[in-house]
Amino acid sequence: MLANSGGVTVSYFEWLKNLSHVEMGMLNRRWEQQSNRTILDIVQRATGSKKLALDESLSGASEKQIVYTALDEMMSTSFREIADLAKERGVCLRTAAYIRSVENIHKTEKASGNMF
C-alpha cells in the first residue's frame, strides 16, 4: 500500500497547487535566494575569495526538487510509523499498513462528526 501511494501523494500536491493557483515554492523562493546569497557573502569574506561559482545553488529549489523532498519526507515518515506499528503489534508490514489505514479513516470520521 505504501509503495503504491507515491503517485497519489504527488497528485495531491498537484491538486493543492491548482487550488491555490500558486507555484510550489514560490512563497519561499525569494527568501531562500537571499539567505543563500548572505551565506555566500559571509563565506567569501571569511575566505578572502572574490567569487565562488555557486549561481545554480543560489537560485533555490526547483518545483521538482520541492515535490521530491516532500514526497521523500512523507514516505519516510509513513514507513517509520508502519514499521513501528508492525513491531509493536507483532504483525507483518502489510498488516501494519492496513491497520494504520483503518485507524486513520476512523480518526478522520470521528473528527468530522460523521460516525455511523
MOPAC internal coordinates of N, CA, C and O (Angstrom, degrees):
PM7 1SCF
backbone

  N    0.0000 0     0.00 0     0.00 0    0    0    0
  C    1.4527 1     0.00 0     0.00 0    1    0    0
  C    1.5239 1   110.90 1     0.00 0    2    1    0
  O    1.2310 1   121.11 1   136.04 1    3    2    1
  N    1.3077 1   115.48 1   -43.96 1    3    2    1
  C    1.4628 1   119.46 1  -178.48 1    5    3    2
  C    1.5234 1   111.06 1   -66.99 1    6    5    3
  O    1.2310 1   120.43 1   137.02 1    7    6    5
  N    1.3239 1   116.79 1   -42.98 1    7    6    5
  C    1.4636 1   120.50 1  -178.62 1    9    7    6
  C    1.5228 1   111.78 1   -63.15 1   10    9    7
  O    1.2310 1   119.93 1   150.91 1   11   10    9
  N    1.2937 1   117.75 1   -29.09 1   11   10    9
  C    1.4553 1   122.09 1  -177.92 1   13   11   10
  C    1.5317 1   112.08 1   -87.71 1   14   13   11
  O    1.2310 1   119.46 1   173.61 1   15   14   13
  N    1.3086 1   118.64 1    -6.39 1   15   14   13
  C    1.4616 1   120.90 1  -173.11 1   17   15   14
  C    1.5250 1   114.18 1   -88.10 1   18   17   15
  O    1.2310 1   119.48 1   172.29 1   19   18   17
  N    1.3248 1   118.60 1    -7.71 1   19   18   17
  C    1.4617 1   120.70 1  -178.76 1   21   19   18
  C    1.5169 1   113.20 1   -58.36 1   22   21   19
  O    1.2310 1   120.42 1   134.47 1   23   22   21
  N    1.3241 1   116.81 1   -45.53 1   23   22   21
  C    1.4565 1   120.60 1   179.87 1   25   23   22
  C    1.5137 1   112.27 1   -64.58 1   26   25   23
  O    1.2310 1   120.68 1   141.08 1   27   26   25
  N    1.3139 1   116.30 1   -38.92 1   27   26   25
  C    1.4604 1   120.73 1   178.53 1   29   27   26
  C    1.5257 1   109.93 1   -66.49 1   30   29   27
  O    1.2310 1   120.40 1   140.37 1   31   30   29
  N    1.3132 1   116.84 1   -39.63 1   31   30   29
  C    1.4664 1   121.51 1   179.84 1   33   31   30
  C    1.5307 1   110.43 1   -64.33 1   34   33   31
  O    1.2310 1   120.13 1   135.13 1   35   34   33
  N    1.3210 1   117.36 1   -44.87 1   35   34   33
  C    1.4631 1   120.51 1   178.55 1   37   35   34
  C    1.5333 1   110.24 1   -65.42 1   38   37   35
  O    1.2310 1   119.87 1   143.38 1   39   38   37
  N    1.3228 1   117.85 1   -36.62 1   39   38   37
  C    1.4650 1   120.93 1   175.52 1   41   39   38
  C    1.5301 1   110.65 1   -62.74 1   42   41   39
  O    1.2310 1   120.55 1   143.36 1   43   42   41
  N    1.3211 1   116.56 1   -36.64 1   43   42   41
  C    1.4665 1   121.45 1   176.40 1   45   43   42
  C    1.5267 1   109.97 1   -63.34 1   46   45   43
  O    1.2310 1   120.02 1   136.11 1   47   46   45
  N    1.3358 1   117.56 1   -43.89 1   47   46   45
  C    1.4675 1   120.53 1   177.27 1   49   47   46
  C    1.5243 1   110.24 1   -58.94 1   50   49   47
  O    1.2310 1   120.53 1   136.44 1   51   50   49
  N    1.3226 1   116.59 1   -43.56 1   51   50   49
  C    1.4634 1   121.50 1   179.68 1   53   51   50
  C    1.5292 1   110.25 1   -63.33 1   54   53   51
  O    1.2310 1   120.23 1   139.35 1   55   54   53
  N    1.3108 1   117.17 1   -40.65 1   55   54   53
  C    1.4685 1   121.54 1   178.46 1   57   55   54
  C    1.5238 1   110.25 1   -61.89 1   58   57   55
  O    1.2310 1   120.46 1   134.88 1   59   58   57
  N    1.3464 1   116.73 1   -45.12 1   59   58   57
  C    1.4652 1   120.06 1   177.76 1   61   59   58
  C    1.5224 1   111.66 1   -60.50 1   62   61   59
  O    1.2310 1   121.48 1   137.80 1   63   62   61
  N    1.3253 1   114.77 1   -42.20 1   63   62   61
  C    1.4682 1   120.08 1   178.84 1   65   63   62
  C    1.5242 1   110.13 1   -60.80 1   66   65   63
  O    1.2310 1   120.06 1   135.18 1   67   66   65
  N    1.3207 1   117.48 1   -44.82 1   67   66   65
  C    1.4598 1   121.35 1  -178.87 1   69   67   66
  C    1.5214 1   112.42 1   -67.86 1   70   69   67
  O    1.2310 1   120.05 1   144.71 1   71   70   69
  N    1.3300 1   117.50 1   -35.29 1   71   70   69
  C    1.4618 1   120.58 1   177.98 1   73   71   70
  C    1.5198 1   111.98 1   -62.52 1   74   73   71
  O    1.2310 1   121.12 1   138.38 1   75   74   73
  N    1.3152 1   115.46 1   -41.62 1   75   74   73
  C    1.4542 1   119.91 1  -174.94 1   77   75   74
  C    1.5247 1   112.99 1   -90.95 1   78   77   75
  O    1.2310 1   120.12 1   169.70 1   79   78   77
  N    1.3250 1   117.37 1   -10.30 1   79   78   77
  C    1.4665 1   122.43 1  -178.08 1   81   79   78
  C    1.5340 1   111.18 1    56.00 1   82   81   79
  O    1.2310 1   120.93 1  -146.26 1   83   82   81
  N    1.3257 1   115.82 1    33.74 1   83   82   81
  C    1.4598 1   121.37 1  -179.09 1   85   83   82
  C    1.5158 1   108.35 1  -125.00 1   86   85   83
  O    1.2310 1   120.85 1   -46.17 1   87   86   85
  N    1.3252 1   115.98 1   133.83 1   87   86   85
  C    1.4592 1   121.10 1   177.64 1   89   87   86
  C    1.5222 1   109.20 1   -67.01 1   90   89   87
  O    1.2310 1   120.56 1   -41.88 1   91   90   89
  N    1.3367 1   116.53 1   138.12 1   91   90   89
  C    1.4575 1   120.84 1   177.10 1   93   91   90
  C    1.5211 1   109.37 1   -55.77 1   94   93   91
  O    1.2310 1   120.34 1   -49.58 1   95   94   93
  N    1.3020 1   116.96 1   130.42 1   95   94   93
  C    1.4550 1   120.82 1   176.26 1   97   95   94
  C    1.5127 1   114.48 1    85.38 1   98   97   95
  O    1.2310 1   119.86 1   172.20 1   99   98   97
  N    1.3265 1   117.87 1    -7.80 1   99   98   97
  C    1.4575 1   120.23 1  -177.40 1  101   99   98
  C    1.5235 1   111.76 1   -61.56 1  102  101   99
  O    1.2310 1   120.72 1   143.37 1  103  102  101
  N    1.3116 1   116.23 1   -36.63 1  103  102  101
  C    1.4563 1   120.09 1  -175.07 1  105  103  102
  C    1.5185 1   113.09 1   -68.98 1  106  105  103
  O    1.2310 1   119.99 1   151.16 1  107  106  105
  N    1.3152 1   117.62 1   -28.84 1  107  106  105
  C    1.4545 1   118.24 1  -178.14 1  109  107  106
  C    1.5257 1   113.46 1  -113.17 1  110  109  107
  O    1.2310 1   119.41 1   179.76 1  111  110  109
  N    1.3168 1   118.72 1    -0.24 1  111  110  109
  C    1.4706 1   121.47 1  -175.70 1  113  111  110
  C    1.5252 1   111.92 1   -61.00 1  114  113  111
  O    1.2310 1   119.19 1   133.78 1  115  114  113
  N    1.3211 1   119.16 1   -46.22 1  115  114  113
  C    1.4670 1   121.57 1  -178.77 1  117  115  114
  C    1.5292 1   110.65 1   -64.50 1  118  117  115
  O    1.2310 1   120.69 1   137.78 1  119  118  117
  N    1.3321 1   116.28 1   -42.22 1  119  118  117
  C    1.4599 1   119.49 1   178.30 1  121  119  118
  C    1.5271 1   110.24 1   -61.27 1  122  121  119
  O    1.2310 1   120.78 1   136.93 1  123  122  121
  N    1.3298 1   116.11 1   -43.07 1  123  122  121
  C    1.4621 1   121.29 1  -179.80 1  125  123  122
  C    1.5251 1   110.94 1   -63.81 1  126  125  123
  O    1.2310 1   119.98 1   138.10 1  127  126  125
  N    1.3293 1   117.64 1   -41.90 1  127  126  125
  C    1.4690 1   120.76 1   178.63 1  129  127  126
  C    1.5312 1   110.79 1   -62.27 1  130  129  127
  O    1.2310 1   120.79 1   134.34 1  131  130  129
  N    1.3286 1   116.09 1   -45.66 1  131  130  129
  C    1.4691 1   119.78 1  -179.64 1  133  131  130
  C    1.5182 1   110.88 1   -64.82 1  134  133  131
  O    1.2310 1   120.33 1   139.13 1  135  134  133
  N    1.3091 1   116.98 1   -40.87 1  135  134  133
  C    1.4619 1   121.54 1   178.29 1  137  135  134
  C    1.5259 1   110.67 1   -61.67 1  138  137  135
  O    1.2310 1   120.32 1   135.36 1  139  138  137
  N    1.3303 1   117.00 1   -44.64 1  139  138  137
  C    1.4689 1   121.38 1   178.78 1  141  139  138
  C    1.5259 1   111.31 1   -63.38 1  142  141  139
  O    1.2310 1   120.42 1   139.88 1  143  142  141
  N    1.3353 1   116.80 1   -40.12 1  143  142  141
  C    1.4735 1   119.92 1   178.89 1  145  143  142
  C    1.5297 1   110.62 1   -65.64 1  146  145  143
  O    1.2310 1   120.41 1   140.56 1  147  146  145
  N    1.3143 1   116.82 1   -39.44 1  147  146  145
  C    1.4680 1   120.83 1   178.40 1  149  147  146
  C    1.5193 1   110.62 1   -62.24 1  150  149  147
  O    1.2310 1   120.44 1   134.60 1  151  150  149
  N    1.3210 1   116.77 1   -45.40 1  151  150  149
  C    1.4727 1   120.87 1   178.08 1  153  151  150
  C    1.5229 1   110.11 1   -61.31 1  154  153  151
  O    1.2310 1   120.32 1   135.80 1  155  154  153
  N    1.3230 1   117.00 1   -44.20 1  155  154  153
  C    1.4593 1   121.02 1   179.36 1  157  155  154
  C    1.5245 1   110.93 1   -61.38 1  158  157  155
  O    1.2310 1   119.96 1   136.96 1  159  158  157
  N    1.3288 1   117.68 1   -43.04 1  159  158  157
  C    1.4669 1   121.01 1   178.01 1  161  159  158
  C    1.5230 1   111.62 1   -60.08 1  162  161  159
  O    1.2310 1   120.34 1   137.19 1  163  162  161
  N    1.3250 1   116.96 1   -42.81 1  163  162  161
  C    1.4615 1   121.39 1   178.93 1  165  163  162
  C    1.5200 1   110.86 1   -62.26 1  166  165  163
  O    1.2310 1   120.39 1   135.06 1  167  166  165
  N    1.3384 1   116.85 1   -44.94 1  167  166  165
  C    1.4678 1   121.45 1   179.23 1  169  167  166
  C    1.5231 1   110.29 1   -63.30 1  170  169  167
  O    1.2310 1   120.37 1   136.72 1  171  170  169
  N    1.3231 1   116.90 1   -43.28 1  171  170  169
  C    1.4636 1   120.48 1  -179.88 1  173  171  170
  C    1.5254 1   111.18 1   -62.62 1  174  173  171
  O    1.2310 1   120.39 1   137.23 1  175  174  173
  N    1.3319 1   116.86 1   -42.77 1  175  174  173
  C    1.4721 1   119.66 1   178.19 1  177  175  174
  C    1.5192 1   111.29 1   -65.29 1  178  177  175
  O    1.2310 1   120.60 1   139.29 1  179  178  177
  N    1.3441 1   116.45 1   -40.71 1  179  178  177
  C    1.4680 1   120.39 1  -178.32 1  181  179  178
  C    1.5265 1   112.23 1   -68.11 1  182  181  179
  O    1.2310 1   120.23 1   145.79 1  183  182  181
  N    1.3229 1   117.18 1   -34.21 1  183  182  181
  C    1.4659 1   120.49 1  -177.17 1  185  183  182
  C    1.5198 1   112.57 1   -95.97 1  186  185  183
  O    1.2310 1   120.14 1   169.20 1  187  186  185
  N    1.3168 1   117.34 1   -10.80 1  187  186  185
  C    1.4560 1   120.91 1  -177.70 1  189  187  186
  C    1.5134 1   112.79 1    75.84 1  190  189  187
  O    1.2310 1   120.29 1  -169.66 1  191  190  189
  N    1.3142 1   117.06 1    10.34 1  191  190  189
  C    1.4592 1   122.02 1  -179.36 1  193  191  190
  C    1.5190 1   109.29 1   -76.97 1  194  193  191
  O    1.2310 1   121.22 1   -39.15 1  195  194  193
  N    1.3174 1   115.26 1   140.85 1  195  194  193
  C    1.4693 1   120.04 1   179.55 1  197  195  194
  C    1.5242 1   112.23 1   -80.13 1  198  197  195
  O    1.2310 1   120.83 1   138.94 1  199  198  197
  N    1.3422 1   116.01 1   -41.06 1  199  198  197
  C    1.4606 1   118.70 1  -177.06 1  201  199  198
  C    1.5212 1   109.84 1  -152.51 1  202  201  199
  O    1.2310 1   121.08 1   -50.33 1  203  202  201
  N    1.2971 1   115.55 1   129.67 1  203  202  201
  C    1.4635 1   121.02 1   173.60 1  205  203  202
  C    1.5197 1   107.18 1  -109.00 1  206  205  203
  O    1.2310 1   120.12 1   -42.23 1  207  206  205
  N    1.3007 1   117.38 1   137.77 1  207  206  205
  C    1.4723 1   122.04 1  -177.91 1  209  207  206
  C    1.5178 1   110.40 1   -83.38 1  210  209  207
  O    1.2310 1   121.01 1   -99.27 1  211  210  209
  N    1.3224 1   115.67 1    80.73 1  211  210  209
  C    1.4653 1   120.23 1  -178.93 1  213  211  210
  C    1.5226 1   111.93 1  -128.70 1  214  213  211
  O    1.2310 1   120.21 1  -156.66 1  215  214  213
  N    1.3327 1   117.20 1    23.34 1  215  214  213
  C    1.4629 1   120.18 1  -176.85 1  217  215  214
  C    1.5168 1   113.02 1   -54.33 1  218  217  215
  O    1.2310 1   120.03 1   140.54 1  219  218  217
  N    1.3320 1   117.55 1   -39.46 1  219  218  217
  C    1.4610 1   121.54 1  -178.30 1  221  219  218
  C    1.5210 1   111.54 1   -62.59 1  222  221  219
  O    1.2310 1   120.30 1   137.96 1  223  222  221
  N    1.3212 1   117.03 1   -42.04 1  223  222  221
  C    1.4668 1   120.14 1  -178.22 1  225  223  222
  C    1.5167 1   112.16 1   -79.05 1  226  225  223
  O    1.2310 1   119.63 1   164.74 1  227  226  225
  N    1.3249 1   118.31 1   -15.26 1  227  226  225
  C    1.4644 1   121.20 1   177.80 1  229  227  226
  C    1.5131 1   112.47 1   -76.81 1  230  229  227
  O    1.2310 1   120.26 1   158.13 1  231  230  229
  N    1.3191 1   117.10 1   -21.87 1  231  230  229
  C    1.4591 1   120.58 1  -173.46 1  233  231  230
  C    1.5209 1   113.58 1   -72.24 1  234  233  231
  O    1.2310 1   119.37 1   166.10 1  235  234  233
  N    1.3116 1   118.80 1   -13.90 1  235  234  233
  C    1.4557 1   121.44 1  -178.98 1  237  235  234
  C    1.5168 1   111.22 1    91.74 1  238  237  235
  O    1.2310 1   121.17 1    -6.03 1  239  238  237
  N    1.3037 1   115.38 1   173.97 1  239  238  237
  C    1.4622 1   121.18 1  -176.03 1  241  239  238
  C    1.5225 1   111.49 1   -73.68 1  242  241  239
  O    1.2310 1   121.07 1   -36.79 1  243  242  241
  N    1.3198 1   115.56 1   143.21 1  243  242  241
  C    1.4608 1   120.39 1   174.65 1  245  243  242
  C    1.5329 1   108.40 1   -79.18 1  246  245  243
  O    1.2310 1   120.84 1   -13.00 1  247  246  245
  N    1.3141 1   115.99 1   167.00 1  247  246  245
  C    1.4694 1   120.01 1   178.35 1  249  247  246
  C    1.5278 1   110.45 1   -59.88 1  250  249  247
  O    1.2310 1   120.88 1   139.94 1  251  250  249
  N    1.3174 1   115.93 1   -40.06 1  251  250  249
  C    1.4662 1   120.27 1   179.73 1  253  251  250
  C    1.5245 1   110.64 1   -62.50 1  254  253  251
  O    1.2310 1   120.07 1   136.56 1  255  254  253
  N    1.3429 1   117.47 1   -43.44 1  255  254  253
  C    1.4602 1   120.76 1   178.71 1  257  255  254
  C    1.5284 1   111.57 1   -63.72 1  258  257  255
  O    1.2310 1   120.55 1   140.97 1  259  258  257
  N    1.3177 1   116.55 1   -39.03 1  259  258  257
  C    1.4722 1   120.87 1   179.15 1  261  259  258
  C    1.5282 1   109.86 1   -63.86 1  262  261  259
  O    1.2310 1   120.38 1   134.41 1  263  262  261
  N    1.3299 1   116.89 1   -45.59 1  263  262  261
  C    1.4646 1   121.07 1  -179.73 1  265  263  262
  C    1.5252 1   110.44 1   -63.63 1  266  265  263
  O    1.2310 1   120.25 1   134.25 1  267  266  265
  N    1.3424 1   117.13 1   -45.75 1  267  266  265
  C    1.4643 1   120.09 1   179.42 1  269  267  266
  C    1.5215 1   111.71 1   -61.95 1  270  269  267
  O    1.2310 1   120.27 1   139.74 1  271  270  269
  N    1.3239 1   117.09 1   -40.26 1  271  270  269
  C    1.4615 1   121.03 1   179.26 1  273  271  270
  C    1.5273 1   110.97 1   -65.37 1  274  273  271
  O    1.2310 1   120.48 1   134.58 1  275  274  273
  N    1.3248 1   116.70 1   -45.42 1  275  274  273
  C    1.4636 1   120.74 1   179.03 1  277  275  274
  C    1.5263 1   110.91 1   -64.26 1  278  277  275
  O    1.2310 1   120.51 1   138.12 1  279  278  277
  N    1.3325 1   116.63 1   -41.88 1  279  278  277
  C    1.4662 1   120.88 1   178.76 1  281  279  278
  C    1.5281 1   110.13 1   -63.06 1  282  281  279
  O    1.2310 1   120.38 1   135.04 1  283  282  281
  N    1.3248 1   116.88 1   -44.96 1  283  282  281
  C    1.4659 1   121.21 1   178.66 1  285  283  282
  C    1.5270 1   110.69 1   -59.55 1  286  285  283
  O    1.2310 1   120.37 1   136.69 1  287  286  285
  N    1.3184 1   116.91 1   -43.31 1  287  286  285
  C    1.4731 1   120.77 1   179.81 1  289  287  286
  C    1.5288 1   111.07 1   -63.98 1  290  289  287
  O    1.2310 1   120.27 1   133.88 1  291  290  289
  N    1.3255 1   117.09 1   -46.12 1  291  290  289
  C    1.4615 1   120.61 1  -178.97 1  293  291  290
  C    1.5244 1   112.12 1   -64.72 1  294  293  291
  O    1.2310 1   120.39 1   136.76 1  295  294  293
  N    1.3329 1   116.87 1   -43.24 1  295  294  293
  C    1.4652 1   120.36 1  -179.24 1  297  295  294
  C    1.5286 1   111.28 1   -69.07 1  298  297  295
  O    1.2310 1   120.21 1   139.65 1  299  298  297
  N    1.3329 1   117.20 1   -40.35 1  299  298  297
  C    1.4736 1   120.84 1   179.08 1  301  299  298
  C    1.5246 1   110.86 1   -64.58 1  302  301  299
  O    1.2310 1   120.67 1   135.16 1  303  302  301
  N    1.3197 1   116.33 1   -44.84 1  303  302  301
  C    1.4645 1   120.85 1   179.05 1  305  303  302
  C    1.5266 1   110.59 1   -62.80 1  306  305  303
  O    1.2310 1   120.62 1   135.03 1  307  306  305
  N    1.3265 1   116.42 1   -44.97 1  307  306  305
  C    1.4668 1   120.66 1   179.94 1  309  307  306
  C    1.5259 1   111.22 1   -62.66 1  310  309  307
  O    1.2310 1   120.44 1   137.15 1  311  310  309
  N    1.3301 1   116.76 1   -42.85 1  311  310  309
  C    1.4605 1   119.28 1   179.50 1  313  311  310
  C    1.5246 1   110.83 1   -63.08 1  314  313  311
  O    1.2310 1   120.31 1   136.13 1  315  314  313
  N    1.3335 1   117.01 1   -43.87 1  315  314  313
  C    1.4755 1   119.62 1   179.09 1  317  315  314
  C    1.5268 1   110.54 1   -59.51 1  318  317  315
  O    1.2310 1   120.44 1   136.30 1  319  318  317
  N    1.3246 1   116.77 1   -43.70 1  319  318  317
  C    1.4689 1   120.37 1   179.64 1  321  319  318
  C    1.5230 1   111.22 1   -62.59 1  322  321  319
  O    1.2310 1   120.37 1   136.80 1  323  322  321
  N    1.3228 1   116.90 1   -43.20 1  323  322  321
  C    1.4656 1   120.92 1  -179.36 1  325  323  322
  C    1.5231 1   110.87 1   -68.66 1  326  325  323
  O    1.2310 1   120.12 1   138.06 1  327  326  325
  N    1.3300 1   117.38 1   -41.94 1  327  326  325
  C    1.4632 1   120.73 1   178.59 1  329  327  326
  C    1.5321 1   110.93 1   -63.05 1  330  329  327
  O    1.2310 1   120.44 1   138.71 1  331  330  329
  N    1.3235 1   116.76 1   -41.29 1  331  330  329
  C    1.4712 1   120.58 1   177.69 1  333  331  330
  C    1.5280 1   110.87 1   -63.86 1  334  333  331
  O    1.2310 1   120.62 1   137.80 1  335  334  333
  N    1.3253 1   116.42 1   -42.20 1  335  334  333
  C    1.4606 1   121.23 1   179.06 1  337  335  334
  C    1.5289 1   110.81 1   -64.31 1  338  337  335
  O    1.2310 1   120.39 1   138.58 1  339  338  337
  N    1.3337 1   116.86 1   -41.42 1  339  338  337
  C    1.4721 1   120.84 1   178.78 1  341  339  338
  C    1.5200 1   110.54 1   -61.31 1  342  341  339
  O    1.2310 1   120.61 1   136.25 1  343  342  341
  N    1.3142 1   116.44 1   -43.75 1  343  342  341
  C    1.4650 1   121.02 1   179.58 1  345  343  342
  C    1.5279 1   110.81 1   -66.64 1  346  345  343
  O    1.2310 1   120.90 1   135.57 1  347  346  345
  N    1.3220 1   115.89 1   -44.43 1  347  346  345
  C    1.4731 1   121.68 1  -178.81 1  349  347  346
  C    1.5285 1   112.43 1   -61.72 1  350  349  347
  O    1.2310 1   120.69 1   138.84 1  351  350  349
  N    1.3351 1   116.28 1   -41.16 1  351  350  349
  C    1.4708 1   120.45 1  -175.97 1  353  351  350
  C    1.5321 1   113.43 1   -97.72 1  354  353  351
  O    1.2310 1   120.51 1   174.88 1  355  354  353
  N    1.3231 1   116.62 1    -5.12 1  355  354  353
  C    1.4585 1   120.43 1   179.11 1  357  355  354
  C    1.5179 1   113.95 1    67.69 1  358  357  355
  O    1.2310 1   120.76 1  -139.97 1  359  358  357
  N    1.3311 1   116.16 1    40.03 1  359  358  357
  C    1.4609 1   121.65 1   179.99 1  361  359  358
  C    1.5288 1   109.12 1  -122.91 1  362  361  359
  O    1.2310 1   120.67 1   -11.30 1  363  362  361
  N    1.3324 1   116.32 1   168.70 1  363  362  361
  C    1.4639 1   120.57 1   177.74 1  365  363  362
  C    1.5378 1   109.39 1   -74.31 1  366  365  363
  O    1.2310 1   120.89 1   -13.77 1  367  366  365
  N    1.3266 1   115.91 1   166.23 1  367  366  365
  C    1.4688 1   121.07 1  -179.06 1  369  367  366
  C    1.5304 1   111.98 1   -60.83 1  370  369  367
  O    1.2310 1   120.50 1   142.34 1  371  370  369
  N    1.3216 1   116.65 1   -37.66 1  371  370  369
  C    1.4629 1   120.44 1  -179.76 1  373  371  370
  C    1.5304 1   110.97 1   -62.27 1  374  373  371
  O    1.2310 1   120.84 1   133.39 1  375  374  373
  N    1.3121 1   115.99 1   -46.61 1  375  374  373
  C    1.4679 1   120.33 1   179.13 1  377  375  374
  C    1.5268 1   110.38 1   -65.18 1  378  377  375
  O    1.2310 1   120.42 1   139.45 1  379  378  377
  N    1.3303 1   116.80 1   -40.55 1  379  378  377
  C    1.4639 1   120.53 1   178.84 1  381  379  378
  C    1.5292 1   110.81 1   -62.37 1  382  381  379
  O    1.2310 1   120.19 1   140.13 1  383  382  381
  N    1.3347 1   117.25 1   -39.87 1  383  382  381
  C    1.4642 1   120.87 1   177.88 1  385  383  382
  C    1.5309 1   110.60 1   -63.72 1  386  385  383
  O    1.2310 1   120.84 1   140.02 1  387  386  385
  N    1.3250 1   116.01 1   -39.98 1  387  386  385
  C    1.4579 1   120.50 1   178.20 1  389  387  386
  C    1.5379 1   110.63 1   -65.14 1  390  389  387
  O    1.2310 1   120.47 1   135.22 1  391  390  389
  N    1.3232 1   116.70 1   -44.78 1  391  390  389
  C    1.4664 1   121.49 1   178.14 1  393  391  390
  C    1.5262 1   110.03 1   -59.00 1  394  393  391
  O    1.2310 1   121.17 1   133.12 1  395  394  393
  N    1.3220 1   115.37 1   -46.88 1  395  394  393
  C    1.4754 1   120.49 1  -178.98 1  397  395  394
  C    1.5256 1   110.80 1   -60.92 1  398  397  395
  O    1.2310 1   120.35 1   138.98 1  399  398  397
  N    1.3189 1   116.94 1   -41.02 1  399  398  397
  C    1.4631 1   121.13 1   179.02 1  401  399  398
  C    1.5212 1   111.66 1   -62.46 1  402  401  399
  O    1.2310 1   120.69 1   132.77 1  403  402  401
  N    1.3186 1   116.28 1   -47.23 1  403  402  401
  C    1.4632 1   120.68 1  -179.69 1  405  403  402
  C    1.5277 1   110.36 1   -64.39 1  406  405  403
  O    1.2310 1   120.26 1   139.27 1  407  406  405
  N    1.3376 1   117.11 1   -40.73 1  407  406  405
  C    1.4675 1   120.53 1   177.54 1  409  407  406
  C    1.5288 1   111.02 1   -61.77 1  410  409  407
  O    1.2310 1   120.08 1   138.81 1  411  410  409
  N    1.3372 1   117.46 1   -41.19 1  411  410  409
  C    1.4623 1   120.74 1   178.94 1  413  411  410
  C    1.5213 1   111.76 1   -65.10 1  414  413  411
  O    1.2310 1   120.59 1   138.51 1  415  414  413
  N    1.3193 1   116.48 1   -41.49 1  415  414  413
  C    1.4659 1   120.00 1   177.52 1  417  415  414
  C    1.5232 1   109.95 1   -62.70 1  418  417  415
  O    1.2310 1   120.32 1   135.55 1  419  418  417
  N    1.3224 1   117.00 1   -44.45 1  419  418  417
  C    1.4677 1   121.18 1   179.35 1  421  419  418
  C    1.5267 1   110.75 1   -61.60 1  422  421  419
  O    1.2310 1   120.32 1   135.25 1  423  422  421
  N    1.3158 1   116.99 1   -44.75 1  423  422  421
  C    1.4646 1   121.73 1  -179.14 1  425  423  422
  C    1.5320 1   110.80 1   -61.99 1  426  425  423
  O    1.2310 1   120.34 1   138.06 1  427  426  425
  N    1.3224 1   116.95 1   -41.94 1  427  426  425
  C    1.4664 1   121.23 1   179.73 1  429  427  426
  C    1.5171 1   110.93 1   -67.62 1  430  429  427
  O    1.2310 1   120.62 1   136.02 1  431  430  429
  N    1.3213 1   116.42 1   -43.98 1  431  430  429
  C    1.4724 1   120.26 1   177.94 1  433  431  430
  C    1.5254 1   111.09 1   -60.84 1  434  433  431
  O    1.2310 1   120.47 1   136.45 1  435  434  433
  N    1.3096 1   116.71 1   -43.55 1  435  434  433
  C    1.4607 1   121.57 1  -178.99 1  437  435  434
  C    1.5322 1   111.02 1   -64.74 1  438  437  435
  O    1.2310 1   120.66 1   137.74 1  439  438  437
  N    1.3244 1   116.35 1   -42.26 1  439  438  437
  C    1.4763 1   120.91 1  -179.42 1  441  439  438
  C    1.5204 1   111.72 1   -67.74 1  442  441  439
  O    1.2310 1   120.37 1   147.38 1  443  442  441
  N    1.3294 1   116.90 1   -32.62 1  443  442  441
  C    1.4629 1   119.40 1  -177.77 1  445  443  442
  C    1.5338 1   112.84 1   -84.45 1  446  445  443
  O    1.2310 1   120.75 1   170.45 1  447  446  445
  N    1.3160 1   116.17 1    -9.55 1  447  446  445
  C    1.4650 1   119.60 1   179.28 1  449  447  446
  C    1.5127 1   113.49 1    80.55 1  450  449  447
  O    1.2310 1   119.56 1  -165.58 1  451  450  449
  N    1.3043 1   118.44 1    14.42 1  451  450  449
  C    1.4687 1   121.62 1  -178.28 1  453  451  450
  C    1.5129 1   112.37 1  -103.52 1  454  453  451
  O    1.2310 1   120.10 1  -146.13 1  455  454  453
  N    1.3027 1   117.42 1    33.87 1  455  454  453
  C    1.4719 1   119.97 1   178.98 1  457  455  454
  C    1.5290 1   108.96 1   -69.28 1  458  457  455
  O    1.2310 1   120.98 1   -41.72 1  459  458  457
  N    1.3056 1   115.73 1   138.28 1  459  458  457
  C    1.4597 1   119.74 1  -178.95 1  461  459  458
  C    1.5062 1   110.73 1   -92.97 1  462  461  459
  O    1.2310 1   120.10 1   180.00 1  463  462  461

